[in-house]
Amino acid sequence: LKRGITFVKHKKIYGLPDVFIEPNICIFADGDYWHAHPDAKIPENGIRFGNKLLTPDQIREKDGVVTEKLISLGYVVFRFWEHDIKKDVGQCINKVIPVDK
């Protein structure tokens, strides 16, 4: 799946994207548990992040705020669920960097 694309992991910009491709592509690999996928088995009282306890709705809202802020700053944002990456990483990559036809 090498496409000759240079990227940086955990670029120090708002939201700390997992992968950043110059000039403006932010990619997040959202863990099913940690980002509260609807099918994930999350404790009823939420997930602890340091000394904060966040409900699934709060986690998804936080991710939405990050996405909206990055878009408002001119970034293109892709979010992929962990299970989708494991199932077919190539399909995820093709959404970011389409294969030449």
C-alpha positions as CSV (number, residue, x, y, z in Angstrom):
1,L,0.0,0.0,0.0
2,K,3.0,2.3,-0.4
3,R,2.0,5.3,-2.4
4,G,5.1,7.4,-1.8
5,I,3.3,9.7,0.6
6,T,5.3,11.4,3.3
7,F,3.5,11.8,6.6
8,V,4.1,12.8,10.2
9,K,2.6,10.9,13.2
10,H,1.0,12.9,16.0
11,K,1.5,16.4,14.4
12,K,1.5,19.0,17.2
13,I,-1.6,20.8,16.0
14,Y,-5.1,21.0,17.5
15,G,-6.4,17.5,18.2
16,L,-3.0,15.8,17.7
17,P,-4.0,13.8,14.5
18,D,-2.6,10.3,14.4
19,V,-1.3,11.0,10.8
20,F,-0.7,14.3,9.1
21,I,0.0,14.7,5.4
22,E,1.2,18.1,4.2
23,P,-0.2,20.6,3.5
24,N,-3.5,20.0,5.4
25,I,-4.7,16.4,5.8
26,C,-5.4,15.1,9.3
27,I,-6.2,11.5,9.8
28,F,-7.5,10.0,13.1
29,A,-7.6,6.3,13.8
30,D,-10.3,6.2,16.4
31,G,-10.1,3.2,18.7
32,D,-13.6,1.6,19.0
33,Y,-13.4,1.6,22.8
34,W,-11.6,4.9,23.5
35,H,-13.7,6.8,21.0
36,A,-17.0,5.2,22.1
37,H,-18.1,3.4,18.9
38,P,-21.8,2.6,19.4
39,D,-21.1,-1.1,19.3
40,A,-18.3,-1.0,21.8
41,K,-18.9,-2.3,25.3
42,I,-18.4,0.8,27.4
43,P,-19.1,0.9,31.1
44,E,-22.3,2.7,31.9
45,N,-20.5,5.4,33.9
46,G,-18.1,6.1,31.0
47,I,-14.4,5.9,30.3
48,R,-11.7,7.4,32.5
49,F,-9.2,9.7,30.8
50,G,-6.7,10.6,33.5
51,N,-8.9,12.2,36.3
52,K,-11.9,12.8,34.0
53,L,-14.8,10.4,33.5
54,L,-16.5,10.9,30.1
55,T,-19.7,9.3,28.9
56,P,-19.8,8.0,25.3
57,D,-21.8,11.0,24.2
58,Q,-19.2,13.4,25.7
59,I,-16.4,11.5,24.0
60,R,-18.1,11.7,20.6
61,E,-18.9,15.3,21.2
62,K,-15.2,16.0,22.0
63,D,-14.2,14.3,18.7
64,G,-16.8,16.3,16.8
65,V,-15.4,19.6,18.3
66,V,-11.9,18.6,17.2
67,T,-13.0,17.8,13.7
68,E,-15.0,21.0,13.4
69,K,-12.2,23.2,14.7
70,L,-9.6,21.6,12.3
71,I,-12.0,22.1,9.4
72,S,-12.5,25.7,10.4
73,L,-8.7,26.2,10.3
74,G,-8.6,24.8,6.7
75,Y,-7.7,21.2,7.3
76,V,-9.2,18.2,5.7
77,V,-10.1,15.6,8.3
78,F,-10.6,11.9,8.0
79,R,-11.7,9.7,10.9
80,F,-11.6,5.9,10.7
81,W,-12.8,3.4,13.2
82,E,-10.4,0.9,14.5
83,H,-12.5,-2.0,13.2
84,D,-12.6,-0.5,9.7
85,I,-8.9,-0.1,9.6
86,K,-8.4,-3.7,10.7
87,K,-10.9,-5.0,8.2
88,D,-9.5,-3.2,5.2
89,V,-6.8,-0.6,5.7
90,G,-6.5,-0.3,1.9
91,Q,-10.0,1.0,1.6
92,C,-9.3,3.6,4.3
93,I,-6.2,4.7,2.5
94,N,-8.1,4.9,-0.8
95,K,-10.5,7.4,0.8
96,V,-7.6,9.7,1.7
97,I,-5.4,9.1,-1.4
98,P,-7.5,7.7,-4.3
99,V,-5.7,5.3,-6.6
100,D,-5.0,6.9,-10.0
101,K,-7.3,5.6,-12.6
